[in-house]
């Protein structure tokens, strides 16, 4: 007789084999159903020019244009640096905060938004022009290469605050922004 502890894995293997043999694909021909792809992170900027229109909020991809808009509207600039296809906290930040309608509604009349993405996968590589804009922004605001990084600039371009990932969704990020810039 086998010890009781050895029976657990054997039962699991037997059950797994039973389930596999009972599945429709094992012995029956059924209509092929396309597999649902896992939801992919949505970066506000992968190889897109200047302004993103399909994003919940209008993200600029040119720091100079963002600073000009900030001066014209007297609003601070939120600059986000991310690695949309390799940086887990960046992906979570995008999903939990930046792509949320609550954040877009909050930022709409309060912030100028700029996003600079540094993907590693060849298929996500930005255009040469966008890569140059990304590198220029990083040289000014993210020399240490921190990802994710959110930088808050005054309308005049002065760095007011920098932060990494903040858990808690749009409400937590909004609370952070109000803390570092109470007039928001």
C-alpha positions as CSV (number, residue, x, y, z in Angstrom):
1,X,0.0,0.0,0.0
2,X,1.3,3.5,-0.9
3,X,1.7,6.1,1.8
4,X,-1.1,8.7,1.9
5,X,1.2,11.5,0.8
6,X,2.1,9.8,-2.4
7,X,-1.5,9.4,-3.5
8,X,-2.2,13.1,-3.9
9,X,0.1,13.7,-7.0
10,X,-0.9,10.4,-8.6
11,X,-4.6,11.3,-8.2
12,X,-4.0,14.7,-9.7
13,X,-2.2,13.1,-12.7
14,X,-5.0,10.5,-13.2
15,X,-7.6,13.2,-13.0
16,X,-5.7,15.4,-15.5
17,X,-5.5,12.5,-18.0
18,X,-9.2,11.8,-17.5
19,X,-10.1,15.4,-18.2
20,X,-7.9,15.6,-21.3
21,X,-9.4,12.4,-22.7
22,X,-12.9,13.7,-22.1
23,X,-12.4,17.0,-23.8
24,X,-14.0,17.5,-27.2
25,X,-10.7,18.1,-28.9
26,X,-9.3,14.7,-27.9
27,X,-11.7,12.5,-29.8
28,X,-14.3,14.5,-31.5
29,X,-14.2,16.9,-34.4
30,X,-15.7,20.2,-33.4
31,X,-15.8,23.6,-35.2
32,X,-12.6,25.5,-34.5
33,X,-13.2,28.4,-32.2
34,X,-10.6,31.2,-32.3
35,X,-8.8,31.5,-29.0
36,X,-9.4,34.8,-27.2
37,X,-6.1,36.7,-26.9
38,X,-5.3,37.8,-23.4
39,X,-5.9,41.6,-23.0
40,X,-2.8,43.5,-24.0
41,X,-1.7,46.6,-22.2
42,X,-2.7,49.7,-24.0
43,X,0.1,52.2,-24.2
44,X,-1.0,55.7,-25.0
45,X,1.9,55.8,-27.4
46,X,3.4,53.1,-29.5
47,X,4.7,54.5,-32.8
48,X,2.0,57.1,-32.9
49,X,2.6,60.7,-34.1
50,X,2.1,63.8,-32.0
51,X,-1.4,63.4,-30.5
52,X,-3.4,60.3,-29.8
53,X,-7.0,60.6,-30.7
54,X,-8.1,57.1,-29.8
55,X,-6.8,57.4,-26.2
56,X,-9.2,58.4,-23.4
57,X,-7.1,61.5,-22.8
58,X,-5.1,63.5,-25.4
59,X,-1.5,62.5,-24.9
60,X,1.2,64.4,-26.7
61,X,4.4,62.7,-27.8
62,X,6.5,65.8,-28.2
63,X,7.8,67.5,-25.1
64,X,8.2,70.9,-26.8
65,X,4.6,70.8,-28.0
66,X,3.5,69.8,-24.5
67,X,5.4,72.7,-22.9
68,X,4.1,75.2,-25.5
69,X,0.5,74.0,-24.7
70,X,1.2,74.3,-21.0
71,X,2.3,77.9,-21.3
72,X,-0.6,78.8,-23.5
73,X,-3.2,77.2,-21.1
74,X,-1.3,77.9,-17.9
75,X,-1.5,74.2,-16.9
76,X,1.2,71.9,-15.6
77,X,2.5,69.1,-17.8
78,X,2.4,65.4,-16.7
79,X,5.2,63.6,-18.5
80,X,5.1,59.8,-18.3
81,X,8.0,57.5,-19.3
82,X,7.1,53.9,-19.8
83,X,8.2,50.6,-21.3
84,X,4.9,49.3,-22.5
85,X,6.0,45.8,-23.5
86,X,8.5,44.9,-20.9
87,X,8.0,47.0,-17.7
88,X,5.3,45.3,-15.5
89,X,4.8,48.4,-13.3
90,X,4.4,50.5,-16.4
91,X,1.8,48.2,-17.8
92,X,-0.1,48.2,-14.5
93,X,0.1,52.0,-14.3
94,X,-1.3,52.3,-17.8
95,X,-4.2,49.9,-17.0
96,X,-5.0,51.1,-13.5
97,X,-4.6,54.9,-14.0
98,X,-3.7,56.4,-17.4
99,X,-6.2,54.5,-19.5
100,X,-9.1,55.0,-17.1
101,X,-12.0,57.4,-17.9
102,X,-11.8,58.8,-14.4
103,X,-8.2,59.9,-15.0
104,X,-9.0,61.3,-18.4
105,X,-11.9,63.3,-16.9
106,X,-9.7,64.6,-14.1
107,X,-6.8,65.6,-16.4
108,X,-8.9,67.1,-19.2
109,X,-9.0,70.7,-18.0
110,X,-6.1,70.5,-15.4
111,X,-3.1,68.9,-17.1
112,X,-1.2,68.8,-20.4
113,X,-0.3,65.1,-20.9
114,X,2.9,63.9,-22.6
115,X,3.9,60.2,-22.9
116,X,7.2,58.7,-24.0
117,X,7.3,55.0,-24.5
118,X,10.4,52.9,-24.8
119,X,9.2,49.4,-25.9
120,X,11.8,46.7,-26.5
121,X,9.9,44.4,-28.9
122,X,10.7,45.1,-32.5
123,X,7.0,45.1,-33.5
124,X,6.3,47.9,-31.0
125,X,9.3,50.0,-32.0
126,X,8.4,53.7,-32.5
127,X,9.2,55.5,-35.7
128,X,12.6,57.0,-36.0
129,X,11.1,60.5,-35.5
130,X,9.2,59.4,-32.4
131,X,12.3,57.6,-31.0
132,X,14.2,60.9,-31.4
133,X,11.4,62.8,-29.5
134,X,11.4,60.1,-26.8
135,X,15.2,60.3,-26.4
136,X,15.2,64.1,-26.2
137,X,12.5,64.0,-23.5
138,X,14.4,61.4,-21.6
139,X,17.7,63.3,-21.8
140,X,15.9,66.3,-20.2
141,X,13.7,64.6,-17.6
142,X,14.7,61.0,-17.1
143,X,18.5,60.7,-17.3
144,X,18.6,57.9,-14.8
145,X,16.3,55.7,-17.0
146,X,13.6,55.1,-14.3
147,X,10.5,53.2,-15.5
148,X,7.8,54.0,-14.9
149,X,8.4,57.6,-14.2
150,X,5.8,60.4,-13.9
151,X,7.2,63.9,-13.9
152,X,5.1,67.0,-13.1
153,X,6.3,70.2,-14.8
154,X,5.2,73.8,-14.2
155,X,3.8,75.7,-17.2
156,X,7.3,77.3,-17.4
157,X,9.0,73.8,-17.6
158,X,10.3,73.6,-14.0
159,X,10.3,70.1,-12.5
160,X,7.8,70.1,-9.6
161,X,7.7,66.4,-8.7
162,X,8.7,63.0,-9.8
163,X,7.2,59.6,-8.9
164,X,7.2,56.0,-9.9
165,X,4.2,53.7,-9.8
166,X,1.4,54.7,-7.3
167,X,-1.0,51.9,-6.5
168,X,-4.7,52.7,-6.0
169,X,-5.9,53.7,-9.4
170,X,-7.0,57.2,-10.6
171,X,-8.2,58.3,-7.1
172,X,-4.8,57.6,-5.5
173,X,-2.9,59.3,-8.4
174,X,-5.3,62.3,-8.2
175,X,-4.6,62.5,-4.5
176,X,-0.8,62.5,-5.2
177,X,-1.2,65.3,-7.7
178,X,-3.3,67.4,-5.3
179,X,-0.6,66.9,-2.6
180,X,2.3,68.0,-4.8
181,X,0.3,70.8,-6.5
182,X,-2.6,71.8,-4.4
183,X,-4.0,74.2,-7.0
184,X,-5.0,71.2,-9.2
